[in-house]
């Protein structure tokens, strides 16, 4: 896969075929620039994916703790039972904040990529930035996919409302 190669392909290192004619036509180094942009988008996408996996793992751990707490016999409470429930709510709140922060990071990079490619098209009079490269990068990186954040946020919200101190607070 082109995005995962550690060094640019040979054709990206040299100048593109053709000459620079007043900002029109193929530009020297354009292939290397596109490769570097794709590599950066791939790096950002990997960071977001790792962040989401980490947050999902933390959320699954909280749900597991909650399930273990609810499985105890009625007479046997965990040490600091109410404190444990409050700690779980605090952790759920932090997770919700982290999801919002990661989502903001993703949206910021999505907008930045759009602006970079728009400027690329404008300055170089190149028609392929927004029309060809942008959709391909967005599809590969999932930067424009808010559903992955919405799903985790709604799961956290549902767990928050199902917790004992918050039952019935819809």
N, C-alpha and C positions, 0 to 999 in steps of 0.2 A: 504494500500500500504506500502510495506516494507520501502521505502525511507522516508516516512513521519512520521514514528513512533519516538516519542521523546526519547525513551530508547531502547537499543538493546534487541532483544528477548533473552530468557533464554539460549538457546543453543549457542548464540554468546558470552555470558559472561564466560562460562566455557571453558575448553580446548576441542579441537576437539577430536573425538574418535581416538585412535591410539597413537602411541608414536613417538617421534622425533628420527629418525634414521639417523644421519649424514646428515641432511638437506634433506632427502628424505621421501616421504610419508606425511601424514597429520601432520600439525604443531600445537602445543598448541597455542591457542589464534588467529588462522588464521581467524576464523569466526568473532571474535570481530573486528579484523583489517579490514576485508572486509566490515563489517557493518559500521565502522567509515569512511571508504573511500567512501562508497555509500552515507552516510549522508553528507559528505563534498561536494561531487559532486552535490548532490541535493541542498545544500545551495548556491553553486556557480551558478547553473542553475537558481535558483530563483532570485538571484541578477541580472543576465543578463536579465532575462525576465522583471523584474521591470524596469531596465534601458531602455530596448527597449520600453516598454509601456510609460514611461515618455518622451522619445524622440519623439515617435509617437504622443503623446498628444501635445507636444510643436509645432511640425510640423503642426498638424491639426489646432492649434490656429493661427499660422502664415498664413496659407491658408485662414482661416476664416477672418482674418483682411484684407488680400489682396482682398478677394471677396467683403467685405464691402467697401473698398476704390474704387474699380472699379465700384461699383453700384451707386456711387454719380453722380448727374447731372454734366454735363460738366462745368458749370459755378461755381459750389461750390466745392472747394478743401478743404481737411482736413487741419487743422492747421499744418503748416510746412510740406506740402505735399511731397516735395522732400526729406526733412529730414526723414520723415516717411518711404519712400521707401528705403533710405540708411540704416536706422535702421533695416528694414526687411532683407536687404541683409546681414548686419552684423550678425543678428541672424541666418540666414540660414548658413552662414559660420561657426558660432560656433556650430550649430547642426551637420554639416558635420564633424567637428573636434571631437565632442563627439561620433558620430557613429564610427569613425575610432578608437578612444581610446577604446570604448567598444568592438569593433571587435578584437583589439589587445589583450585585456584582455581575451576574449574568446579563441583566438588562443593560447595564452600562457598557459592557463589552459588545453587546449586540448593536447598540447605537453607535459606538465608536467604529465598529467595522463598517457600518453603513456610511458614516461620514468619511472615513478613509477612502473607501472605494468611490464615493461620489466625487471627492477631490481628485482622485486618480483619473477618473473619466474626464473631469473638467480640464485639468492641467495638461494631460497628455492627449486629449481629444480621442481617447480610446473608448470604443463602444462596449467593451467586454467586462468592465468592472462590475457595475450594478446588474447588468443583464445576464452575465454568464457566471462570473466568479462568486458573486454574493450569494445567489441561491445555492450553489454547490457547497460553499463553506458553511452556510447556515444548516443545510441538511446534514452534513457530516458532523458538525459540532453540537447540534441540538441547542444552540444558543437561543434560538427563537421559539423554544418549546416550553411554555409556562406550565403545562399540565403536570410535569414532573414535580414542580414545586407546590402546585395546588393540591395534589394528591397527598403529599406528606403533611402539608399545613392542615388539611381537613382531617386527617387521621389524628394529628396532635390535638386539634380542637375537640374532636369527638372524645378522645381519651380524657381531656380536661373536664368536659361536661359529665362524663361517666364516673369521675372520681367521687368518693364519698362526701367530701366537704362541698362539692359543687352540684350535687344531684338536685335537679329541679330548678336550676337557675337559667333556663333557656331564655 
